[in-house]
Amino acid sequence: MSTPRYIDTHAHLCDAVFEPDLAQVLQRAQRSGVEAIVAVGEDLADARRNLDLARLYPQVQPAAGLYPAILDPGQAEALID
């Protein structure tokens, strides 16, 4: 039997609560067997931050999108660029 693979499919890593110890959070996740983390956001700033996090941490997989309650057409266009 193969070892199970774990992927966190929805994490808000750019939330301020993670700022003090994000590297340690990601290390603990990796040690626990989490191979990838899909980092989601709520706005354009989050999308950009998730791209930066993905460059720094290989296990972070960025997902660009906008939270429906704060949807801004201008930000949606900027995500495409």
N, C-alpha and C positions, 0 to 999 in steps of 0.2 A: 504494500500500500504506500502511496506517495504521501509526502508531508503536505499538509494543507497550506495554501497560500492565503495570506490576509491582505486585503486592500481596504483602506478607509475610503469610502466613496463620497464622503461629504464632510469636509472640515473647514472651519473658518479660521485658518491659521493667521490671517492678518488682523484678527481681533486683538485689541490692546491687551487683553488678559494674557496673551502669550508672549508679549514683548520681553519681559524680564528673563525668560528662560526657554525661548523657542528651541534653541539648539539642544538643550537637555530633553525637552519634550519629544523631539524627533528621534533622538538617540534612544530614549526609553521605548518608543514605538518600534523602532528597528530591532532592538534587543528582544522585544516581545513577539517578533515575527511579522510585523507589519512591513510589507515590501514596498507599498506605494500608498500615497495619500493624495486624494483628489482635493485640491484646495479651491474652494469656491469663495465668491465675494458677493457684495451687495451693490457695488457701484464701480465706476471707472478707476478710482484710486485703488480699490481692492484688487481689481484685475491687474493693474500695473504692479502692485506689491506682490501678488501671487507669481507673476512672471519673474520678478527679482528673486523670490524665494526658490523658485524652480532652478534658477541658475546656481544658487548657492547649495541647494540640497537635492541631490539626484532623486530621492524618493518622492519629492513633491511634484505632482502633476497638476499644472494650472488649468482651471476651467474658467473661461470668461463668460460673464453673464450679468444681468441686472436683476435685482430683487424686484418683483412685481409691484410692491407697495410704493417704491420710490423710483419707478421707471421714468427716465428722462430721455426723450428722443435724441437730444444732442449727445448724451453719453453713449447711447446705443450706436450712433454713427461713428463716434470716436473709437469704439471697440473694434469696429470693422477695419479702421485704418491701422 
